[in-house]
């Protein structure tokens, strides 16, 4: 028989907030792979958070020079919040 253990969330900032802080600290932009390495979370989880951050205009994206992947940058909303 398989034993299932229910775990609770660890205290501290959420993955969503961690990603936003990382992007805000990198004015030159960052890739999803780099974010994944920094916070040690799967790319699929990060992509879900990134979609929400893009929808809220907290971050913006641009294609990389090769035109294949995306680079994530702080959005105007995030810049305004940091300034205040």
C-alpha positions in Angstrom: 0.0 0.0 0.0 1.2 3.5 -0.9 1.5 5.9 2.0 0.6 9.5 1.2 2.0 12.3 3.4 0.3 15.7 3.3 2.8 18.5 3.7 2.2 22.2 4.5 3.7 25.2 2.7 7.0 26.5 4.0 7.0 29.9 5.6 8.4 32.8 3.8 7.8 34.6 0.5 6.0 32.7 -2.3 7.5 31.5 -5.5 5.5 34.2 -7.3 7.2 36.9 -5.1 10.6 35.3 -5.4 10.4 35.4 -9.2 9.2 39.0 -9.2 12.1 40.0 -6.9 14.7 38.3 -9.2 13.3 39.9 -12.3 13.2 43.4 -10.7 16.8 43.0 -9.6 17.9 42.2 -13.2 17.4 45.3 -15.3 19.3 43.5 -18.2 16.6 40.7 -18.2 16.6 37.1 -17.3 15.6 33.8 -18.9 13.2 31.2 -17.4 16.2 28.7 -17.1 18.2 31.2 -15.1 15.2 31.8 -12.7 14.8 28.0 -12.4 18.4 27.6 -11.3 18.3 30.5 -8.8 15.1 29.4 -7.0 15.4 25.6 -7.6 11.9 25.2 -8.9 10.8 23.4 -12.1 10.4 25.5 -15.3 6.8 24.5 -15.6 6.0 26.0 -12.2 7.9 29.2 -13.1 6.1 29.5 -16.4 2.7 29.5 -14.6 3.9 32.3 -12.3 5.4 34.2 -15.2 2.0 34.1 -17.1 0.3 35.7 -14.1 3.0 38.3 -13.7 2.8 39.2 -17.4 -1.0 39.5 -17.2 -0.7 41.9 -14.2 1.9 43.9 -16.2 4.4 43.4 -13.3 6.9 42.1 -16.0 7.3 42.4 -19.7 8.9 40.0 -22.2 11.1 40.4 -25.3 12.4 37.8 -27.7 16.1 37.0 -27.3 18.5 37.9 -30.1 18.1 34.5 -31.8 14.3 35.0 -31.8 13.7 31.7 -30.1 13.3 32.2 -26.3 12.0 35.0 -24.1 13.8 37.4 -21.8 11.9 38.7 -18.8 12.2 42.4 -17.6 10.6 44.4 -14.9 7.3 46.0 -16.1 6.3 49.6 -15.7 3.9 48.7 -12.8 6.8 47.1 -10.9 9.1 50.1 -11.5 6.4 52.5 -10.2 5.9 50.4 -7.0 9.7 50.3 -6.4 9.9 54.0 -6.7 7.2 54.7 -4.1 
